[in-house]
Amino acid sequence: MKPLRLRGHHLLCVHGFRGMGYSPSFVEKMWEIVARIRDEHDDFPIEVVAALDEACLACPHHGETTCEAGPNSDVHVRSLDGNVIRHLGLEAGKVYWKSELIRRTAERVKPDDLDELCHNCSWLPYGVCKEGIANVRRGNVAQT
């Protein structure tokens, strides 16, 4: 089974995703990814990366290898990836089972941690990310 390629910060985004996004194609792709993550009966491998992933490829701001939403966007999103990867004790480029990543998120990430982990993320002020992490911590992955 080919692993799903997911960037570090998207490991948290999937839990708070509510359908907001950069374009209809991005939202559609994120819903596909989110549905798989939230399906408690489907455990599958995920390659954790600090680079463009499957969701990024549906975003209108992706370049060939970098995020091109703005002059500093690639540096910013890579810093978010690094924050999350370090916080979860993961290694970029390594493959993990979805269940392991959810367990680590539930154990190691508190809603208020997002203020630091996701500093300057445009989606953070909406509050849905913190709600999603709170749900994961309660064991409600499917209901986030």
Secondary structure as UniProt FT lines:
FT   STRAND          4..7
FT   TURN            8..9
FT   HELIX           10..16
FT   HELIX           24..38
FT   TURN            40..41
FT   STRAND          45..49
FT   TURN            54..55
FT   HELIX           56..58
FT   TURN            60..61
FT   TURN            71..72
FT   HELIX           73..88
FT   TURN            92..93
FT   STRAND          95..97
FT   HELIX           98..108
FT   HELIX           111..113
FT   HELIX           114..117
FT   TURN            118..120
FT   TURN            122..123
FT   HELIX           124..126
FT   HELIX           128..137
FT   TURN            138..139
FT   HELIX           141..143
//
